[in-house]
Amino acid sequence: MNAPKSQPQITVLDAGGQYCHLIARKIRDLGVYADVLASDTPAGDLSDRKGLIISGGPDSVYEPGSPRIDPGILMSRSAVLGICYGQQLMAFELGGRVRKGDKGEYGLALLSNVKPHALFRNLNGGQQIWMNHRDQVEAVPPGFDVLASTDTCAIAAMGHRERPLMAVQFHPEVVHTSQGTKILSNFVFDVCGCARDWDPKDRIRPIEQEIRTVAGDRNVFFFVSGGVDSTVAYTLCLRALGPDRVYGIYVDTGLMREGETKYVRRLFQHLGATAFHVEESETEFLKALAGVCDPETKRHIIGEQFVVVQERTLSTGHFLDGNWILGQGTIYPDTIESGGTARADVIKTHHNRVAGIQKLIETGRIIEPLASFYKDEVREIGEELGIPGEFLHRHPFPGPGLAIRCLCSDTEAPVERLEPGWLLPIKSVGVKGDSRSYHSVLALENLPSDEIATELVNRTMEINRVVGLVKARAAIPAMRATIGTLTPARLARLRRADAIVRRLSEESGFEREVWQFPVVLIPIGVEGAPDSVVLRPIHSVDGMTAQVVRMPDQLLRRMADELLKVDGVCGVFYDLTHKPPGTIEWE
Ligand code: GLN
């Protein structure tokens, strides 16, 4: 979008990282145009850049086939910053040593022993950083100094004594690294000498232009959900093409929260949508999902079911003639987590990235005006479009709805003792070192600090999440995994629990302190009360990283008491896991 006035000054070399595109965005936010290219782009094509950044990625440098860069890049005079895998690759290429660590380091860490270096100039305040790795640089290459460390990672940053080569093991591009923007700004302005050439606010005009170009004379059939992304994307299409050419359809999948369909009708009335339709599809979605337990299978079925609804609606011919394309509110994290770049791992397949949709993308029949933006940018664009805050500041809600907050199990199993808690016999999705993980959950009998929880996940490879028990009808060792799938009864139970949590957090004002608050139903319980509820309030800005938010004790007690009154609920747990290593949603 937003065509550059000049050549990119900085290029991010993509080694398959989840945050690769985010690095480029953060640099553009500093007012400097940056782009993303494949990690093996020849040095000759990059000679006019002021600086290069090598991104993170899911691979290990010592494995064959892992991403490489043109060695000429490190021999030239260009300034190069390596991030995570990028630090490991820089060390490896220049004669340092990299090995697998004894334990991982995911989420929160503290940077210490910071040495004077251009990268760390004028930092003030906390040195909280965000880590996401297991491999370690064990020895820096000749000519390099160690610049910083953490408790787990002796070489958390390194720099060459004479040449502009430097690297960090942590992620300065994510919002939870407190001084990250300053570090990137030091690299871009002080080390590389870039000049400002980019206005990050100049977005709406080029997006609307792009919509008109992509649509041509075709109309747009738009899937809306009532969520922020599809509302903003739909509004952009309305403005670019006019209300007669944009048809909105909301599919009631039976997987929505309480009161959602009513809300969506009100929203679309407000937006001035003239062509808008609610499709009741609960029966067919639940039929397609009956008995399914695996999270990726659920996601694929739901995505494909949307395609079925879309094809059926179009074939009735009432809405549009054959000259149409499909609009979706896809944002960048949906794409990257679905494995959208050459070397990125699939963390989870978003419903707007299943095979049926890919086919439409390949044949040029999809329009996604927000596909290169993050949630916080989408909200800013929505504000500029004049969409009221009430509609823009809702918590994000996943496209597959409650289906992926309702964990399923087709076997019974006991919990197992695992120091210092209990291993729950269910799995959830996580992201470790830019790779997907699908691991068990450690349950503790109390609620320790999130530092302790982080330490536990880092050293226990068979888990990716830690939850603490708030209150229950039975002790954890008496609980078991129970058989439970996506039945109307379990979905109703989750919908009830979610509505209670929402009401209490709205009343207390806690809702405004968190970015998102998934409520998850897990098939863990006892006879007569087969399920438990997990509370997952987090803080984030862009959804790419997230920090656990602790709730006031009194509110938590009240919530737990009310949740335990819901029929079939055995216990209430609190998720203490940052992202990484746990994703925000559980599946
Ligand atoms: N795979 C490497 C590790 O686990 C790099 C991870 C990353 O770049 N995020 O250390």
Residues whose N, C-alpha, C, O or C-beta is under 5 A from the ligand:
A	BS01	LIG	G56 G57 P58 D59 S60 I83 C84 Y85 N132 H133 R134 D135 G433 D434
